[in-house]
Amino acid sequence: QVQLVESGGGLVQAGGSLRLACVASGSIFSINAMGWYRQAPGKQRELVARITSVGRTNYADSVKGRFTISRDNAKNTAYLQMNSLKPEDTAVYYCKQEKDWGGGVYWGQETQVTVSS
């Protein structure tokens, strides 16, 4: 059974940084794409960043240049380094595992990120 366990959320002032981590178990981590999504109150869940099994990345325009997604296959862990945080980054963040082509989806539990102005 695939499990994704997130950590690293919290409260930070605008301009600060946080690093989210997502540890996967029950799957062959290295062959899957990993993504980070977020959902703010009253809004739809949106893609923040995604990294494929071979390390190709894509980002939402709103986070380009501030956030970095990475993966450590030896630790079965995906990371989201968030710098220069803004109040509009406040949301519940989720990690997602899937095949590079989009199938075989699993979601992690939520982690709250709150950025104060």
N, C-alpha and C positions, 0 to 999 in steps of 0.2 A: 504494500500500500504506500503510495507516494505521500509524503508529508513535507510541507514547507513551513519553516519556523522563522519568523521575522523578529528582528530586534533593532534597537538604535533610535527609535522615535523619541520625541520629547518636546519640551518647550525651549525655544531659543529666541533671542532678540534678532531683529532685522539686521542683516549683514553678517550674521553668524553662520556656523556650519554644523552639519550633522552627517553621520554616515549610517546608512541603513544596511543591514545584512540579512540575507535569506539563506538559511541552511536547508538543503534538500536531503531527503532520505527515501529509500525505496525505489530508486530509479537509477539509471546510468546517467549521471549528471552531465557528463561531458558531451553527450550527443544531443542535448536539448538546448533550445533557446531559452533565455530567461528575460523576463521583463518586469518593469516596475510601472504600476498604474496608481492613479490617485482619484479620489472623489471628494470634492468639497461639498458642504451643505447646499442642497438645492440644485446641484449640478450633476451631470452624468459622469460616470467613470471615464477617465481619459488615460491614454498612454503617456508615460513620462519618458521612458527610455527602454531600449531593448537591445540585447546582445545575442547574436546567433552562436551556434556551436563552434563556429570557426572565428568568432571574435568580431564580426561585423556589427557595428552599432548604429542606431538611429535614435534621434531625440525629438521631443516636442519642441517647436520653435521657442516656446516660452522659457525653456530651461537651457537651451544651447549656450555653451560658454560658461555655465554656472554649475551644471551637474555632470557627473561622470559615472557611467555604468562600467563595471568590470566583473570579472569572474575568476575564481581560483578553483580549478577543477580538482586539485589535490585535496581541497577542503570541502568540496561539494557546496560551495558558497558563492552567491552573487552579491555584489555590493552596489550601493548607490551613494556616491559622495556628493553631498549637496553643499555648495558654497554660495556666498552672497545671497542668503535666503531673504525672501520678501514675504510680507504678510499674505500676499496672494498665493503663496506656496502652501498655506495652511490647508490641510486635508487629511483624510485617512489614506494611507498608502498601503498598497497590496503588492506582493510579488506573485509572479505567474510563471509557470513552467509549461513549455509546449514544444512540439517539434518545430524545426526551422520553417516548415511549410504551414504551420498553424494548427495541426491536430494534436490530440493527446493533451488536453489542457488540464492543468491543476492550479489551484489558487492557494495562496497562503492566507493566514489570518491577518487581520488588519493591524496596522500600527499608526498611532496618531502623531502627526507632526503639526506643531503650533508655532507660528512665528509672530511674535509681538512687535508692534511698531514703536 
